[in-house]
Amino acid sequence: METYNTSTEKRLRAQEQVGKIKSFYGHLAIYLLFVIFFISLNVFTGGFPWAIFPIAGWGIGVAGQALDTFGKNPFFSRDWEQRKLKELMRDDSF
C-alpha cells in the first residue's frame, strides 16, 4: 500500500509543478505583451524613458516566479522545505 501512497504523492507533486509552470508561462506572456505596450507608449509620447521602471519592476517579479517555478530559489529550496517539515513533525509542541 505504501507504493500507492508514494505514487499518488508523486503524481500530486507533479500536477502542482505543471500548474506552476503553466502559471509562469502565462505570466511571462502577459509581461512581454506589456513590455511592448510600455515601450510603444514611451516612444509615441517621447521624453524621458519612463518605461524602464515598470518593465524592471515587473521583470523582478517574473524572475522571482521563474526561480521558484524551476527550483532555483536560493532562499527556500525544496530540500529546505522537506527538512523544515520533518523538523516540525518531530517537534511535540507544534
C-alpha positions as CSV (number, residue, x, y, z in Angstrom):
1,M,0.0,0.0,0.0
2,E,2.9,2.3,0.6
3,T,3.8,2.2,-3.1
4,Y,0.3,3.5,-3.9
5,N,0.7,6.4,-1.4
6,T,4.2,7.2,-2.8
7,S,3.0,7.2,-6.4
8,T,-0.1,9.3,-5.5
9,E,2.1,11.8,-3.7
10,K,4.4,12.0,-6.7
11,R,1.5,12.5,-9.1
12,L,0.1,15.3,-6.9
13,R,3.5,17.0,-6.7
14,A,3.9,16.6,-10.5
15,Q,0.5,18.1,-11.1
16,E,1.3,21.0,-8.8
17,Q,4.6,21.6,-10.7
18,V,2.8,21.5,-14.0
19,G,0.3,24.1,-12.7
20,K,3.2,26.3,-11.5
21,I,4.9,26.1,-14.9
22,K,1.7,26.9,-16.7
23,S,1.1,29.9,-14.5
24,F,4.7,31.1,-15.1
25,Y,4.4,30.9,-18.9
26,G,1.1,32.8,-18.8
27,H,2.6,35.5,-16.6
28,L,5.7,35.7,-18.9
29,A,3.5,36.1,-22.0
30,I,1.4,38.9,-20.3
31,Y,4.7,40.6,-19.2
32,L,6.1,40.5,-22.7
33,L,2.9,42.0,-24.2
34,F,3.1,44.8,-21.6
35,V,6.8,45.4,-22.3
36,I,5.8,46.0,-26.0
37,F,3.0,48.3,-24.9
38,F,5.1,50.3,-22.4
39,I,7.9,50.8,-25.0
40,S,5.4,51.7,-27.7
41,L,3.7,54.2,-25.4
42,N,7.0,55.7,-24.3
43,V,8.2,56.1,-27.9
44,F,5.0,57.8,-29.0
45,T,4.9,60.2,-26.1
46,G,8.6,60.9,-26.2
47,G,10.7,62.4,-23.5
48,F,12.1,60.6,-20.5
49,P,12.3,56.8,-20.9
50,W,9.9,56.1,-18.0
51,A,9.0,52.6,-19.4
52,I,12.2,51.3,-17.8
53,F,10.7,51.5,-14.3
54,P,7.5,49.4,-14.8
55,I,9.4,46.9,-17.0
56,A,12.2,46.5,-14.5
57,G,9.8,46.2,-11.5
58,W,7.6,43.7,-13.2
59,G,10.7,41.9,-14.5
60,I,11.9,41.3,-11.0
61,G,8.6,39.7,-10.1
62,V,8.8,37.5,-13.2
63,A,12.4,36.5,-12.4
64,G,11.3,35.6,-8.8
65,Q,8.5,33.4,-10.1
66,A,10.9,31.7,-12.5
67,L,13.3,30.9,-9.7
68,D,10.5,29.5,-7.6
69,T,8.9,27.6,-10.5
70,F,12.1,25.9,-11.7
71,G,13.5,25.2,-8.3
72,K,16.4,27.7,-8.3
73,N,15.2,29.6,-5.3
74,P,18.3,30.2,-3.1
75,F,16.2,31.0,0.0
76,F,13.6,28.3,0.2
77,S,14.5,25.3,-1.8
78,R,12.5,22.1,-1.9
79,D,15.2,20.4,0.2
80,W,14.9,23.2,2.9
81,E,11.1,22.7,2.8
82,Q,11.4,19.0,3.4
83,R,13.9,19.4,6.2
84,K,11.6,22.0,7.9
85,L,8.6,19.8,7.6
86,K,10.4,16.9,9.2
87,E,11.7,19.2,11.9
88,L,8.2,20.5,12.7
89,M,6.7,17.0,12.7
90,R,9.3,15.8,15.3
91,D,8.6,18.8,17.5
92,D,6.0,17.9,20.1
93,S,4.9,21.5,20.8
94,F,3.7,22.1,17.3
